[in-house]
Amino acid sequence: MSYFIDVGAPAIDRALATDSGWTLISTENPVAQGGLLEKVAIYAPSAQTGCRVALFYKTNANTFTTGSWAEIGSVPAGYSEHTVNLNARTGDYIGIYFATGQLDVENIGEGRWYLSGLEIPCTNLAFTFQATRTQSLFGWTEVPPIVYTRFLITDYQITPNCEQVTVSLKTDVPCHLWLRFTPEKIRKHPRTVVRRGLSMGYDLRTCFVEYGDIEQEEAWDTLEHTFIITELAWCHTYYFYFWGLSAGEVMTYTSAIFNFFYPFGTPPFKTCEKQEESDHNWGFCQYWNAHCQTFTPTHDFQVHHLSLMLNKYDIRYRGPYIVKIARPNGDCWAEPVIASQTAYSASLPAPGEKDWVPFYTITPLLYKDTLYRIVVHTLLGWERWNGAQWLPAEEYASVRWWAKALTNPYPRGMAGYGCNFQ
């Protein structure tokens, strides 16, 4: 018979028997394709009681953790089948425990792992390997699962605390979900559609510009889904929605967009970090290529956003630039970047109208007594207006970063003395 999912060796009458009181894991035929395991077959020379079956996955050479398990209870002598509902993942092994009775085995095959006592379930537990042992323990699913294209959320709950946010929900069909979230306010834009031959821009779409995905805690397709979000910025609103898979296929439907306000966390406070150095290295555009400052936090710091005092140097020049936080290593072009955001100079304040410019996707966790560097430099693609059209002009790349007093919160700008900052 052809099975959609199978694991273990055939449950047949074999020459030998294993006595009770051991947790046994079969080596043969680990799960090749994940899914829902629906049946288990056991061949017992004498009736079993207190039987449990489980799927295990390796965490080391002979160390195992229980994934999904079921209480079988009483098992009659001879061949028997039992209905289960186990989430099988690729690479899982099938195992068994029984308090009394026996299990058919044979001195052939790839071997098994064993451990005295009831160890279903277990976490990171070391088993002993025994070569050339095959057990009459088999699990399977005959029919491929239904592939759903949509899901509905039937229940939803969000539980925040000072360390994390736990999101729990239930769906009307089994599926495997991801939570996609963003700290930025979602953007909306119309899309042109044709209605009765007329083009209309009424098809409103939403988009996440910067986002992260969090996979549900549960394995495989489930009706209940749990997500844990950590390292959230203090007093900030987050937006998120759910997308998922059904039997490994991407579902065409996504959920509505939710939002929640995270009220916990320690707000950043003002410090008096002094400017320690300024870089004037050669780069790919022009000789003043980048400006930066280094600073050392006096406390562990979850950045909510980075604000710098910036403006345009001249309205006739425009182009992209980047702001980065990195760990200094002597070369500001090769140092490891912790967080960055690319922006466009056209959105900066006009010359003489300097103002704080926030960068909301620069939200790393910074640590006390650790040296960091903030770098601002332009990117390729700058243009100059000649009175009639925009022309390529990398030599005019210019963003001005203004100095602030020591009493202002860090990160602080640095003095430009009239030169352009790239």
C-alpha positions as CSV (number, residue, x, y, z in Angstrom):
1,M,0.0,0.0,0.0
2,S,1.2,3.5,-0.8
3,Y,1.1,5.9,2.2
4,F,1.2,9.7,2.2
5,I,3.1,9.6,5.5
6,D,4.8,6.6,7.2
7,V,7.3,6.0,9.9
8,G,8.8,2.9,11.6
9,A,8.9,-0.8,10.6
10,P,5.9,-3.0,9.7
11,A,3.9,-4.3,12.7
12,I,4.3,-8.0,12.1
13,D,4.9,-11.2,14.1
14,R,8.7,-11.4,14.8
15,A,11.0,-14.0,16.4
16,L,11.7,-12.1,19.7
17,A,10.0,-9.9,22.2
18,T,10.9,-6.9,24.4
19,D,9.5,-6.6,27.9
20,S,7.8,-3.6,29.5
21,G,9.2,-0.6,31.4
22,W,11.4,0.9,28.6
23,T,11.0,3.9,26.4
24,L,11.9,2.6,22.9
25,I,12.6,4.6,19.7
26,S,12.8,2.9,16.3
27,T,15.6,3.8,13.9
28,E,14.0,2.6,10.7
29,N,12.1,4.8,8.3
30,P,12.0,8.3,9.9
31,V,9.3,10.6,8.6
32,A,10.2,11.7,5.0
33,Q,7.4,14.3,4.6
34,G,5.8,16.2,7.5
35,G,2.1,16.1,8.1
36,L,-0.6,14.7,10.4
37,L,0.0,11.1,11.5
38,E,-3.4,9.4,11.9
39,K,-2.8,5.7,12.5
40,V,-0.4,3.6,14.6
41,A,-0.1,-0.3,14.3
42,I,1.5,-2.4,17.1
43,Y,2.2,-6.1,17.2
44,A,2.3,-7.4,20.8
45,P,3.0,-11.0,21.8
46,S,1.2,-10.3,25.1
47,A,-1.3,-7.6,25.8
48,Q,0.0,-4.2,26.9
49,T,-1.3,-1.7,29.4
50,G,-0.2,2.0,30.0
51,C,0.9,2.3,26.4
52,R,2.0,5.6,24.9
53,V,3.4,6.3,21.4
54,A,5.3,9.4,20.4
55,L,7.3,11.1,17.7
56,F,10.8,12.1,18.6
57,Y,13.3,14.4,17.0
58,K,17.1,14.4,17.5
59,T,18.8,17.3,19.3
60,N,22.2,15.6,19.2
61,A,23.6,12.2,18.2
62,N,21.7,10.2,20.8
63,T,19.7,13.0,22.5
64,F,16.0,13.3,21.8
65,T,13.0,15.5,22.5
66,T,9.4,14.4,22.2
67,G,7.4,16.3,19.5
68,S,3.9,15.0,19.6
69,W,2.6,12.0,21.6
70,A,-0.6,10.1,22.4
71,E,-2.0,7.9,25.2
72,I,-3.0,4.6,23.8
73,G,-3.7,2.8,27.1
74,S,-4.6,-0.9,26.6
75,V,-3.2,-2.8,23.6
76,P,-4.5,-6.4,22.8
77,A,-2.2,-9.3,22.0
78,G,-1.4,-9.7,18.4
79,Y,-1.8,-7.0,15.6
80,S,-3.8,-3.9,16.5
81,E,-4.4,-0.5,14.9
82,H,-5.0,2.8,16.9
83,T,-6.2,6.2,15.8
84,V,-3.9,9.1,16.8
85,N,-3.5,12.7,15.9
86,L,0.3,13.4,15.9
87,N,2.0,16.3,14.2
88,A,4.8,14.6,12.2
89,R,7.8,16.6,11.1
90,T,10.4,15.6,8.5
91,G,13.1,13.5,10.3
92,D,10.9,12.4,13.2
93,Y,11.3,8.9,14.7
94,I,8.5,6.8,16.2
95,G,8.7,5.5,19.8
96,I,6.7,3.6,22.4
97,Y,6.4,2.9,26.1
98,F,4.2,0.3,27.8
99,A,3.9,-0.5,31.6
100,T,3.1,-4.2,31.2
101,G,3.1,-6.6,28.3
102,Q,5.6,-7.1,25.4
103,L,6.5,-5.8,21.9
104,D,7.6,-8.0,19.0
105,V,11.2,-7.3,17.9
106,E,13.9,-9.0,15.7
107,N,17.7,-9.1,15.6
108,I,17.9,-7.4,12.2
109,G,17.7,-3.9,10.8
110,E,19.2,-0.5,11.7
111,G,18.8,-0.6,15.5
112,R,16.9,1.3,18.2
113,W,17.4,3.7,21.1
114,Y,16.2,2.8,24.6
115,L,16.0,4.2,28.1
116,S,14.6,2.7,31.3
117,G,11.3,4.1,32.6
118,L,8.5,6.3,31.2
119,E,10.1,9.1,29.2
120,I,7.2,10.2,27.0
121,P,7.2,13.2,26.8
122,C,10.9,14.2,27.3
123,T,13.2,17.1,26.5
124,N,16.9,16.8,25.5
125,L,17.2,13.3,27.0
126,A,20.2,11.0,26.2
127,F,19.2,7.5,25.1
128,T,21.4,4.4,24.6
129,F,21.7,3.0,21.1
130,Q,21.3,-0.8,20.4
131,A,22.3,-2.1,16.9
132,T,20.4,-4.6,14.8
133,R,17.0,-4.3,16.4
134,T,13.7,-3.9,14.5
135,Q,10.5,-3.2,16.4
136,S,6.9,-4.0,15.2
137,L,5.8,-0.4,15.5
138,F,4.4,1.5,12.5
139,G,2.6,4.8,11.9
140,W,1.0,6.1,8.8
141,T,-1.5,8.4,7.0
142,E,-3.1,7.1,3.8
143,V,-5.0,10.2,2.4
144,P,-3.2,13.4,1.6
145,P,-4.5,16.3,3.7
146,I,-6.9,18.9,2.3
147,V,-5.2,22.0,1.0
148,Y,-7.1,25.1,2.1
149,T,-6.8,28.4,0.3
150,R,-8.3,30.6,3.1
151,F,-8.7,30.7,6.8
152,L,-11.0,32.6,9.2
153,I,-9.9,33.7,12.7
154,T,-12.6,32.5,15.1
155,D,-10.9,33.7,18.4
156,Y,-8.1,36.2,19.1
157,Q,-6.3,37.2,22.3
158,I,-3.2,39.3,22.9
159,T,-1.3,39.3,26.2
160,P,1.5,41.8,26.8
161,N,3.9,42.0,29.7
162,C,7.2,43.8,30.4
163,E,9.3,41.2,28.4
164,Q,7.2,40.1,25.5
165,V,3.8,39.9,23.8
166,T,1.9,36.6,23.4
167,V,-0.6,36.5,20.6
168,S,-3.1,33.5,20.6
169,L,-5.7,32.8,18.0
170,K,-7.9,30.0,16.6
171,T,-8.8,29.3,13.0
172,D,-11.7,27.5,11.3
173,V,-9.3,25.2,9.3
174,P,-5.9,23.6,10.2
175,C,-3.0,25.7,8.9
176,H,0.5,26.9,9.8
177,L,0.7,30.7,10.3
178,W,3.2,33.5,10.4
179,L,2.6,36.8,12.1
180,R,4.0,39.7,9.9
181,F,4.4,42.9,11.9
182,T,5.9,46.4,11.5
183,P,6.6,49.3,13.8
184,E,5.7,51.8,11.1
185,K,2.3,53.1,10.3
186,I,0.9,51.2,7.4
187,R,0.7,53.0,4.0
188,K,-2.3,53.0,1.7
189,H,-2.4,53.7,-2.0
190,P,-5.1,53.3,-4.7
191,R,-4.7,50.9,-7.5
192,T,-6.3,51.5,-10.9
193,V,-9.0,49.1,-11.8
194,V,-11.3,48.8,-14.8
195,R,-15.1,48.9,-14.1
196,R,-17.4,48.6,-17.2
197,G,-14.6,49.8,-19.4
198,L,-13.7,52.8,-17.2
199,S,-10.4,53.1,-15.3
200,M,-10.9,54.1,-11.7
201,G,-8.3,54.3,-8.9
202,Y,-10.6,53.0,-6.2
203,D,-9.0,49.7,-5.4
204,L,-7.3,50.7,-2.1
205,R,-4.3,48.7,-1.1
206,T,-2.2,48.7,2.0
207,C,1.5,47.9,2.3
208,F,4.2,47.2,5.0
209,V,7.5,48.9,4.1
210,E,9.6,47.4,6.8
211,Y,8.4,44.2,8.5
212,G,9.4,41.0,10.3
213,D,7.8,37.5,10.3
214,I,7.3,35.3,13.4
215,E,6.4,31.7,12.9
216,Q,3.8,30.1,15.2
217,E,5.1,28.0,18.1
218,E,3.1,24.9,17.2
219,A,4.5,22.4,14.7
220,W,2.7,21.6,11.4
221,D,-1.0,22.6,10.6
222,T,-3.1,23.4,13.7
223,L,-6.3,25.0,14.7
224,E,-4.7,26.9,17.6
225,H,-1.8,29.2,17.0
226,T,0.6,31.0,19.4
227,F,3.1,33.7,18.6
228,I,5.7,35.3,20.9
229,I,7.1,38.8,20.1
230,T,10.1,40.0,21.9
231,E,12.4,43.1,21.9
232,L,9.6,45.6,21.4
233,A,10.1,49.3,21.6
234,W,8.6,51.1,24.6
235,C,5.3,52.9,24.2
236,H,4.9,52.1,20.5
237,T,2.0,51.0,18.3
238,Y,2.6,47.9,16.1
239,Y,0.6,46.7,13.1
240,F,0.4,43.1,12.0
241,Y,-1.5,40.5,10.0
242,F,-1.3,36.7,9.5
243,W,-0.4,34.7,6.5
244,G,0.1,30.9,6.2
245,L,0.5,27.5,4.7
246,S,-1.9,24.7,4.3
247,A,-0.2,21.3,3.9
248,G,2.9,23.1,2.8
249,E,1.1,25.3,0.2
250,V,0.9,29.1,0.5
251,M,-2.7,30.2,1.2
252,T,-4.0,32.9,-1.0
253,Y,-5.9,34.5,1.8
254,T,-4.4,36.7,4.5
255,S,-6.1,38.1,7.6
256,A,-7.2,41.6,8.3
257,I,-4.6,44.0,9.7
258,F,-4.5,44.4,13.5
259,N,-2.7,46.8,15.7
260,F,-1.7,47.0,19.4
261,F,0.0,49.5,21.6
262,Y,2.9,48.2,23.7
263,P,2.8,50.1,27.0
264,F,5.8,48.5,28.7
265,G,9.5,49.0,28.5
266,T,12.0,51.5,29.8
267,P,12.1,54.8,27.9
268,P,15.4,56.1,26.7
269,F,16.7,59.0,28.8
270,K,19.0,61.9,28.1
271,T,22.7,61.5,28.6
272,C,25.7,63.7,27.9
273,E,27.8,61.4,25.7
274,K,30.6,63.4,24.2
275,Q,31.7,63.4,20.5
276,E,34.9,61.4,20.4
277,E,36.0,61.4,16.7
278,S,35.2,62.4,13.2
279,D,36.0,60.4,10.0
280,H,37.1,62.1,6.7
281,N,37.9,59.0,4.6
282,W,38.0,58.8,0.8
283,G,35.0,57.2,-0.8
284,F,33.4,56.3,-4.2
285,C,31.8,59.8,-4.7
286,Q,33.8,62.7,-3.3
287,Y,36.5,63.4,-0.8
288,W,34.4,64.3,2.2
289,N,32.4,61.1,1.6
290,A,31.1,60.5,5.2
291,H,30.7,62.1,8.6
292,C,30.1,60.2,11.8
293,Q,30.3,60.3,15.6
294,T,31.0,57.6,18.1
295,F,29.3,57.3,21.4
296,T,29.2,54.9,24.4
297,P,25.8,54.3,26.2
298,T,25.9,54.5,29.9
299,H,23.1,51.9,30.1
300,D,21.5,49.1,28.1
301,F,19.3,50.8,25.6
302,Q,16.4,49.5,23.3
303,V,16.3,52.2,20.6
304,H,12.8,53.3,19.7
305,H,14.0,55.3,16.8
306,L,17.1,57.4,15.8
307,S,16.7,61.1,15.2
308,L,19.3,63.3,13.6
309,M,19.3,67.1,12.9
310,L,19.5,67.1,9.1
311,N,18.6,69.3,6.2
312,K,19.3,69.9,2.5
313,Y,22.5,71.7,1.6
314,D,20.9,73.1,-1.6
315,I,17.5,72.6,-3.2
316,R,19.1,72.1,-6.6
317,Y,20.6,68.7,-5.5
318,R,18.8,65.5,-4.6
319,G,19.6,61.9,-4.2
320,P,19.6,58.9,-1.8
321,Y,21.6,58.7,1.5
322,I,21.9,56.2,4.3
323,V,22.1,56.4,8.1
324,K,23.9,53.5,9.9
325,I,24.7,52.4,13.4
326,A,27.8,50.2,13.4
327,R,30.6,48.8,15.7
328,P,33.8,50.7,15.0
329,N,36.8,48.7,13.7
330,G,38.9,51.4,12.2
331,D,37.3,51.5,8.7
332,C,33.8,53.0,8.5
333,W,33.2,51.3,5.2
334,A,34.0,47.8,6.3
335,E,32.8,47.8,9.9
336,P,29.8,45.5,10.9
337,V,26.5,47.4,10.6
338,I,24.0,46.8,13.3
339,A,21.1,48.8,11.8
340,S,20.6,51.1,8.8
341,Q,17.9,52.9,6.9
342,T,18.1,54.4,3.4
343,A,16.3,57.7,2.7
344,Y,15.9,60.3,0.0
345,S,17.1,63.9,0.4
346,A,14.0,65.4,-1.2
347,S,12.1,64.7,2.1
348,L,14.6,66.7,4.2
349,P,13.9,70.2,5.5
350,A,15.0,73.0,3.2
351,P,18.3,74.8,3.7
352,G,18.2,77.0,6.9
353,E,15.1,75.0,8.2
354,K,17.0,72.3,10.0
355,D,14.8,69.9,12.1
356,W,15.0,66.5,13.8
357,V,14.6,63.7,11.1
358,P,13.4,60.4,12.6
359,F,14.5,56.9,11.3
360,Y,12.0,54.5,12.6
361,T,13.5,51.2,11.3
362,I,16.8,51.8,13.2
363,T,15.8,50.1,16.4
364,P,18.7,47.9,17.7
365,L,19.4,46.9,21.2
366,L,22.5,48.8,22.4
367,Y,24.6,47.8,25.4
368,K,26.2,49.7,28.2
369,D,29.9,50.6,27.9
370,T,30.0,49.5,24.2
371,L,31.4,51.9,21.6
372,Y,29.1,52.5,18.6
373,R,29.4,54.7,15.5
374,I,26.7,56.6,13.7
375,V,27.5,57.2,10.0
376,V,25.7,59.4,7.4
377,H,26.7,59.2,3.8
378,T,25.2,59.5,0.4
379,L,24.7,56.7,-2.1
380,L,25.1,56.6,-5.9
381,G,22.3,58.2,-7.9
382,W,22.5,61.9,-7.1
383,E,21.1,64.6,-9.6
384,R,21.5,68.3,-10.1
385,W,18.9,70.7,-11.5
386,N,20.4,72.9,-14.3
387,G,17.3,75.0,-14.7
388,A,15.7,72.8,-17.3
389,Q,16.2,69.2,-16.3
390,W,17.8,66.9,-13.7
391,L,21.3,65.6,-14.6
392,P,23.5,63.0,-13.0
393,A,25.9,64.7,-10.6
394,E,27.5,62.6,-7.9
395,E,29.9,65.4,-7.1
396,Y,27.0,67.5,-5.7
397,A,25.8,64.8,-3.2
398,S,25.1,66.7,0.0
399,V,23.3,66.2,3.3
400,R,24.0,68.5,6.2
401,W,24.2,67.1,9.7
402,W,24.0,69.8,12.4
403,A,25.7,69.9,15.8
404,K,23.6,70.1,19.0
405,A,24.6,71.1,22.6
406,L,25.9,68.5,25.0
407,T,22.7,68.7,27.1
408,N,20.7,67.2,24.2
409,P,19.9,63.5,24.1
410,Y,22.3,61.4,22.3
411,P,22.9,60.4,19.5
412,R,24.0,63.9,18.8
413,G,25.0,65.6,15.5
414,M,28.5,67.0,14.9
415,A,29.7,70.3,13.6
416,G,30.0,70.6,9.9
417,Y,31.8,73.9,9.6
418,G,30.0,74.6,6.3
419,C,31.0,71.5,4.4
420,N,28.6,69.0,2.9
421,F,28.0,65.6,4.6
422,Q,27.9,62.5,2.5
